Amino acid sequence: MTAIAGTRPEALPAVPNETSSFDEIYAAHYGDLTVQLYAYFGDRQEAQDVVQEAFCRAYAKWRTMSRYDDPVAWVRRVAWNLAINGWRRKRTAGRFLRRQRPAEPQIDGPGPERVALIAALATLPDHHRRAVVLHYLADQSVAEIADRLGVAEEL
């Protein structure tokens, strides 16, 4: 977007005449609209984004909009609507997140003993590993394990 050479953007009229181009309107009013939305919502980046989006939408319809009495009013209304809709989405998302379960408590990782146990178990063949786990960690008897695994009970 370009400004008119030798003309300050604030010197352009709020209501453009027939010769005003989109570039002139953009240069003259982008800053003012951004400041208005920033002052109201307190987020400069969000203000810049919604004003830019409003001007993008205006540009897409510029052939029709250029004939409006005040195309800047349309851009301003679209920018405000975008900002308010974004605020509503954030508010709804915040409410949703507050209704969710509280964060799970932080649990420490496995201690060195557990790491050593898992490493030792990994060295055993599958059927031996299963028997050791069932006996020592699941508190099953040798007879229960033999029955469950379908093997002979040997000590």
Secondary structure, 3 states (H helix, E strand, C coil): CCCCCCCCHHHCCCCCCCCCCHHHHHHHHHHHHHHHHHHHHCCHHHHHHHHHHHHHHHHHCHHHHCCCCCHHHHHHHHHHHHHHHHHHHHHHHHHHHHHCCCCCCCCCCCCHHHHHHHHHHHCCCHHHHHHHHHHHHCCCCHHHHHHHHCCCCCC
